[in-house]
Amino acid sequence: MTTPDTPPLAVRPAQAAGLLNVSRRTICTLLARGELRSVRIGRARLIPRAELERLLNNPPGAASVEEAA
């Protein structure tokens, strides 16, 4: 259970899409490619918030500092 001050530990793909301002299809594509990790609990697929932060800090296809130099 979350309170208004505590964000959930994991979100569903549609919620993740809203948080990242991308389409649900983009989230599903990232999941299918293995570029975004998720867990299944029962029938629910959940994406940990830490995984969303990891994606933002290291997006797929982005050039690394070593490649840019």
Buried (B, 14 or more C-beta within 10 A) or exposed (E): EEEEEEEEEBBBBEBBBBBBEEEBEBBBBBBEEEEBEBEEEEEEBBBBBEBBEEBEEEEEEEEEEEEEE
